[in-house]
Amino acid sequence: METVEQLVSFLHIQVQLSGGAPWGFTLKGGLEHGEPLIITKIEDGGKVALCEKLKVGDELININGSALYGSRQEALILIKGSYRILKLAVRR
């Protein structure tokens, strides 16, 4: 019989963006809405699109080395506080 770990496998992806905002993506969800933080839009030509690693539907789990606890407001504060470099980790 398979374990839960064998049935559910996630791909973790890390990216580092540079150059400052705008970063070129939109988030939805968070604890406020009872949902995970999900990338819902990637702007054509934006920094996230140019890195070619993230996709719509990826769950944001870490920003600049800080684990997220699910609050969209927390994520926005960390993103807006990233002036030159933004490091993201997502789960797919």
C-alpha positions as CSV (number, residue, x, y, z in Angstrom):
1,M,0.0,0.0,0.0
2,E,1.3,3.5,-0.9
3,T,1.9,6.2,1.7
4,V,0.5,9.7,1.5
5,E,4.0,10.9,0.6
6,Q,4.1,8.6,-2.3
7,L,0.6,9.6,-3.6
8,V,1.1,13.4,-3.2
9,S,4.3,14.7,-4.6
10,F,5.0,18.4,-5.0
11,L,7.6,20.2,-7.1
12,H,9.4,23.0,-5.2
13,I,10.7,25.8,-7.4
14,Q,12.9,28.7,-6.3
15,V,13.6,31.8,-8.3
16,Q,15.5,35.0,-7.7
17,L,14.3,38.1,-9.6
18,S,16.3,41.3,-9.7
19,G,15.8,44.9,-10.8
20,G,13.0,46.0,-8.5
21,A,9.2,46.3,-8.8
22,P,7.0,45.8,-10.7
23,W,7.7,42.0,-10.5
24,G,4.9,41.1,-12.9
25,F,2.5,38.7,-11.1
26,T,-0.7,38.7,-9.1
27,L,-1.7,36.7,-6.0
28,K,-5.0,35.4,-4.9
29,G,-6.1,33.7,-1.7
30,G,-4.6,33.6,1.7
31,L,-5.8,32.8,5.2
32,E,-8.3,35.7,4.9
33,H,-10.1,33.7,2.3
34,G,-9.4,30.2,3.5
35,E,-7.2,29.4,0.5
36,P,-3.5,29.0,-0.2
37,L,-1.6,31.9,-1.8
38,I,-1.7,31.2,-5.5
39,I,-0.2,33.0,-8.5
40,T,-3.2,33.9,-10.6
41,K,-1.6,36.0,-13.3
42,I,1.8,36.5,-14.9
43,E,2.2,39.7,-16.9
44,D,3.7,39.3,-20.4
45,G,7.2,40.7,-20.5
46,G,7.3,41.1,-16.7
47,K,10.2,39.8,-14.5
48,V,8.4,36.6,-13.5
49,A,7.5,35.9,-17.2
50,L,11.1,36.4,-18.3
51,C,12.5,34.0,-15.7
52,E,10.3,31.3,-17.3
53,K,10.1,29.1,-14.1
54,L,6.8,30.1,-12.5
55,K,3.3,29.3,-13.7
56,V,-0.2,30.4,-12.9
57,G,-1.5,28.1,-10.2
58,D,1.8,27.8,-8.3
59,E,1.4,28.2,-4.5
60,L,3.7,30.8,-2.9
61,I,5.4,29.3,0.2
62,N,8.4,31.5,0.8
63,I,9.5,35.1,0.1
64,N,13.1,36.2,0.6
65,G,13.8,33.3,2.9
66,S,10.7,33.9,5.1
67,A,8.3,31.1,5.3
68,L,4.7,32.2,4.7
69,Y,1.9,31.4,7.1
70,G,-0.7,32.0,4.5
71,S,-1.7,35.6,5.0
72,R,-2.0,37.6,1.7
73,Q,-1.2,40.8,3.6
74,E,2.0,39.3,5.0
75,A,3.0,38.3,1.5
76,L,2.3,41.7,0.0
77,I,4.4,43.4,2.7
78,L,7.3,41.1,2.0
79,I,7.0,41.6,-1.7
80,K,6.7,45.4,-1.5
81,G,9.7,45.5,0.8
82,S,11.9,43.9,-1.9
83,Y,13.5,46.8,-3.6
84,R,16.2,45.2,-5.8
85,I,16.0,41.4,-5.3
86,L,12.9,39.2,-4.8
87,K,13.4,35.5,-3.9
88,L,10.4,33.3,-4.3
89,A,9.8,29.7,-3.5
90,V,6.6,28.0,-4.8
91,R,5.0,24.6,-4.6
92,R,3.5,23.1,-7.8
